[in-house]
């Protein structure tokens, strides 16, 4: 594996741009291009207190939020270990337990695969599958928000309107608290990879861009894919995301006959890159640069699709903490889309603020 040439990167960025155009026209591409319809009017009243839950991974966040003068104020927020949701009942019992008895609205940042649907002006989602240890047996195939509403109505004898979206969609919506919609993009560049964009005022799209496949796989990427749980899926993510990069590094170590122990995480590979170990540190830097250069292609393709300057809200330690990662993405984006400025921002409490924007 070598770092791609600028000509190769231009081709990949152009391929991504073309996939976006085709997907917008309703053609089948490697991008799922999942459209979400937002409500144009706030669901909560001025000054109304409501609740936001961020659920995913091993931690959940519980916030009490208020809409004041069109802005979102977080009154309090706590983080706790997330229980394992093997069944629908376990999940609904958890909601019943943490739900504030004084609120009429609940917004969920729900980091699991969903098919979006609009229900009485509220964005909801049908759960496609669980992930990892959270199986959600009984809830898969059902609208999560509607199921919560029915359960609370039955259990607490009251109506709590519920809206939800996944983490990348909420990340994009968080940008509305600070920036105009027209140039906003959201990207998760960490253990996994994804981007979300706006099509218009009411429509945003979860690209599920991990699935992009119009690029030349590296020999290491092919090996990683073959040994994965789902060969042939999420090819771009397996090439560049933090959940796989260290495997790429280990394969290269063996190929080049370098006497250095395998690393067990991309964070560990990064430490090697920041050090000065002959040949080995250089190899770790190459793997990181390969990833950041390819990520730049998706950002450049989106910028071309928007045809204007872009503000990209980024979550993910790979982007913010990886070896010269952010710097290289900036350099490559300037080379690929010289006519537009691409800025990268981090938004504090984006997971809460974005979910809150679903209803406020």
Secondary structure as the mmCIF struct_conf table of DSSP 4:
data_model
#
loop_
_struct_conf.conf_type_id
_struct_conf.id
_struct_conf.beg_label_comp_id
_struct_conf.beg_label_asym_id
_struct_conf.beg_label_seq_id
_struct_conf.end_label_comp_id
_struct_conf.end_label_asym_id
_struct_conf.end_label_seq_id
HELX_LH_PP_P HELX_LH_PP_P1 UNK A 3 UNK A 5
HELX_RH_AL_P HELX_RH_AL_P1 UNK A 6 UNK A 24
TURN_TY1_P TURN_TY1_P1 UNK A 25 UNK A 26
BEND BEND1 UNK A 30 UNK A 31
STRN STRN1 UNK A 34 UNK A 37
HELX_LH_PP_P HELX_LH_PP_P2 UNK A 38 UNK A 39
BEND BEND2 UNK A 40 UNK A 41
BEND BEND3 UNK A 43 UNK A 44
HELX_LH_PP_P HELX_LH_PP_P3 UNK A 45 UNK A 45
TURN_TY1_P TURN_TY1_P2 UNK A 46 UNK A 47
STRN STRN2 UNK A 49 UNK A 56
TURN_TY1_P TURN_TY1_P3 UNK A 57 UNK A 58
STRN STRN3 UNK A 59 UNK A 68
TURN_TY1_P TURN_TY1_P4 UNK A 69 UNK A 70
STRN STRN4 UNK A 71 UNK A 81
HELX_LH_PP_P HELX_LH_PP_P4 UNK A 82 UNK A 84
STRN STRN5 UNK A 87 UNK A 87
HELX_RH_AL_P HELX_RH_AL_P2 UNK A 88 UNK A 98
BEND BEND4 UNK A 99 UNK A 99
TURN_TY1_P TURN_TY1_P5 UNK A 101 UNK A 102
BEND BEND5 UNK A 104 UNK A 104
STRN STRN6 UNK A 105 UNK A 110
BEND BEND6 UNK A 112 UNK A 112
STRN STRN7 UNK A 114 UNK A 119
TURN_TY1_P TURN_TY1_P6 UNK A 120 UNK A 121
STRN STRN8 UNK A 122 UNK A 127
STRN STRN9 UNK A 131 UNK A 131
TURN_TY1_P TURN_TY1_P7 UNK A 132 UNK A 133
STRN STRN10 UNK A 134 UNK A 134
STRN STRN11 UNK A 137 UNK A 137
TURN_TY1_P TURN_TY1_P8 UNK A 138 UNK A 141
BEND BEND7 UNK A 142 UNK A 142
STRN STRN12 UNK A 143 UNK A 143
HELX_RH_AL_P HELX_RH_AL_P3 UNK A 144 UNK A 156
BEND BEND8 UNK A 157 UNK A 158
STRN STRN13 UNK A 161 UNK A 165
HELX_RH_AL_P HELX_RH_AL_P4 UNK A 167 UNK A 174
HELX_RH_3T_P HELX_RH_3T_P1 UNK A 175 UNK A 177
TURN_TY1_P TURN_TY1_P9 UNK A 178 UNK A 178
BEND BEND9 UNK A 179 UNK A 179
HELX_RH_3T_P HELX_RH_3T_P2 UNK A 181 UNK A 183
STRN STRN14 UNK A 184 UNK A 189
BEND BEND10 UNK A 190 UNK A 192
STRN STRN15 UNK A 193 UNK A 198
BEND BEND11 UNK A 199 UNK A 202
STRN STRN16 UNK A 203 UNK A 206
HELX_RH_3T_P HELX_RH_3T_P3 UNK A 209 UNK A 211
BEND BEND12 UNK A 215 UNK A 215
HELX_LH_PP_P HELX_LH_PP_P5 UNK A 216 UNK A 218
HELX_RH_AL_P HELX_RH_AL_P5 UNK A 219 UNK A 226
TURN_TY1_P TURN_TY1_P10 UNK A 227 UNK A 227
BEND BEND13 UNK A 228 UNK A 230
TURN_TY1_P TURN_TY1_P11 UNK A 231 UNK A 232
BEND BEND14 UNK A 233 UNK A 234
HELX_RH_AL_P HELX_RH_AL_P6 UNK A 235 UNK A 240
BEND BEND15 UNK A 241 UNK A 241
HELX_RH_AL_P HELX_RH_AL_P7 UNK A 242 UNK A 255
TURN_TY1_P TURN_TY1_P12 UNK A 256 UNK A 257
HELX_LH_PP_P HELX_LH_PP_P6 UNK A 261 UNK A 263
BEND BEND16 UNK A 264 UNK A 265
HELX_RH_AL_P HELX_RH_AL_P8 UNK A 266 UNK A 274
BEND BEND17 UNK A 275 UNK A 275
TURN_TY1_P TURN_TY1_P13 UNK A 278 UNK A 279
HELX_RH_AL_P HELX_RH_AL_P9 UNK A 280 UNK A 306
TURN_TY1_P TURN_TY1_P14 UNK A 307 UNK A 307
BEND BEND18 UNK A 308 UNK A 308
STRN STRN17 UNK A 310 UNK A 315
HELX_RH_AL_P HELX_RH_AL_P10 UNK A 317 UNK A 321
BEND BEND19 UNK A 322 UNK A 322
TURN_TY1_P TURN_TY1_P15 UNK A 323 UNK A 324
HELX_RH_AL_P HELX_RH_AL_P11 UNK A 325 UNK A 336
TURN_TY1_P TURN_TY1_P16 UNK A 338 UNK A 339
BEND BEND20 UNK A 340 UNK A 340
STRN STRN18 UNK A 342 UNK A 345
TURN_TY1_P TURN_TY1_P17 UNK A 348 UNK A 349
HELX_RH_AL_P HELX_RH_AL_P12 UNK A 350 UNK A 356
TURN_TY1_P TURN_TY1_P18 UNK A 357 UNK A 359
#
